[in-house]
Amino acid sequence: MAVRIPSISFYLAATEHSVPETIVCLLGCSLIALLIRWALLPKPLPGIPYNKEALNRVSGDVPELKASSGVRAFMRAQFLKHNSPIVQVFMSPISKPWVLIGDFREAHDIATSRSNEFDKSKLTSDSFKGIVPQSFVSYKADHPVYKHSKDLLRDLMTPSFFRNVSAPETYRNILFLVELWEVKLQLGGDRAFGAARDFYKAILDVFMGVTFDRLSTDTLITRQIENLRHQLGRGGFPSSTNQQEPVMFEDLPLPSDLEAVVYLVESINVGFQSPVPRISHWLYLHKPHSLQMTRLKRALIRKKVQEGIARLGRVGEKEPTLISALDAMLLREKASAEKVGIEPDFYGEAIHDELFTFIAGGHDNSASLCTWWVKFMTRYQSTQAQLRQSLRSAHSTAVSERRLPTVYEILDTRVHFLDAVIDETIRCSHIVPVTAREALVDTQILGRSIPKGTHVYLLSNGPSFLLPALDVDERLRTETARATKKRYGVWDPLTIAEFMPERWLKFDGDELVYNPLAGPQMAFGDGPRGCFGRKMVYLEMRIVMTLLTWSFEFLELGEDLNTFETTESSTENPQDCNIKLRKINY
């Protein structure tokens, strides 16, 4: 059968009709693509400085962020780049820009006086919901879960709990740290060694003890001591014979249940580093290893809750003596349930999540502050000497009896220079320099319109905190912000970046006294949504600094062993934390 071949006229006729249709289709697709790209491109808020080049990228400011040393450093740089205390950055397509505030009085005003306009950012809440969905940190203040969960923690920041539980447990575990360092001195002689891991374990011991098992003698630090004593008895010496290098002591691995706790605490940072924190965290927590860690963590907390219930059952109707945060939560849950006539939910998600939040929130902040403090003491030798002298003058009885101050002497004795060192360490370490808020209504900041739903970031590592303040027209401030002008001091722009604890002191007659309002400070946020555990951090640091400064002299190190470069995780940490000690005889 013959095959019929179409003629040339057939092709010409077909082309005549299809070419216009193809062109129209291509033009239509191009128009749709352009419209989609336009919809994805950043849309700046009027009157707020921004990076012009970001407007031409769907990714906005993300490329510049990735080229920086971290999110917090990138944010801080924007204020200097635009010479403005308010800037905007574009972090995610089809979303409002983030507004950054680099001015203490404005940030303080938003956090303390404008809670009807600003609350916890949804991005922050979503970052926590993946790991602690029933914790108060995962909700805005008007959510019913927030009030019940916050009530469970109410007793943990009271003076009686500090005095009877938190302070003695902190003191006991820091004494173990002193003992550990004495053994390391015996093994390593006058060589430097890393202290970050020791602080990490000691503060984890503190929080596990305060949360669950006060008075336990089987801690991470005591195990480390026992292991090194065995090495000392065998006449062994740590690795590396290079006298200029830090001694590398063997670091025992964490028990599996504590490894799970630490792993899941660190996983919170997955949410904070993602524009879609809840989804990113969910995916991370459903990896096989994460699921295993979650099972171990849940088993640990359930076991501790069982022990706590048994402990409370043994005291019967008598007023129980609180020995842990768990006890306080169980009693609070029991009282709340009795009030409304229902059975207490001791094994519920609320208690589980608040216990984990208490450990996660407190441990990282305190451990990070300790590492920064010893770095400052190592570099600023005169400050260290002044701190030691102030402590010895305040605790004259301990000096005369050639002993350490007791925990209650530390709690009951005001040492103004110690308080100044604590606040200056917090200021200069800027461990958590960003407080996130979200606009609940259409409002204004410094005269610029802020639409409802805009994420606002209050930075405490930039202008007016660690960099000279930028000019602000007072007429643009709210009435409450203007009213704070005389309440707080300002830092001297010539010395604002330096570590100077004396900036927190003022004369009261002939005496230099600590002044908490000497200048800007917002390391733990501020107002009703500020850091819940702030008071405990100050208590811990008072005990840590007293015991370690009394027991050891932190000798000066070269720049190569005491750099001030940082790494970002849930907190901002130093890249190294080496110390060289000399034991002080009481």
Secondary structure, DSSP 4 states (H G I P E B T S, - for coil): -PPPPPPHHHHHHHHHHHHHHHHHHHHHHHHHHHHHHHHHS--PPTTS---GGGGG-TTTTHHHHHTSS-HHHHHHHHHHHHT-SEEEE--STTSPPEEEE--HHHHHHHHHH-TTTEEE-HHHHHHHHTT-TTSGGGS-TTSHHHHHHHHHTGGGGSHHHIIIIIHHHHHHHHHHHHHHHHHHHHHHTT--EE-HHHHHHHHHHHHHHHHT-TT-S--HHHHHHHHHHHHHHTT---B---TTSPBB---PPPPHHHHHHHHHHHHHHHHHTSSSHHHHHHHHHTSHHHHHHHHHHHHHHHHHHHHHHHHHHHHTTS-PPP-SHHHHHHHHHHHHHHHHT----TTSHHHHHHHHHHHHHHHHHHHHHHHHHHHHHHH-HHHHHHHHHHHHHHTHHHHHTTSPPPHHHHHH---HHHHHHHHHHHHHH-SS-EEEEEESSSEEETTEEE-TT-EEEEESSSBTTTBPPPP--GGGS-HHHHHTTTTS----TTTTTS--GGGGEEEETTEEEE-TTSS---TT--GGGS-TTHHHHHHHHHHHHHHHHHHEEE----GGGS---EEESSSEEES--EE-EEEPP-
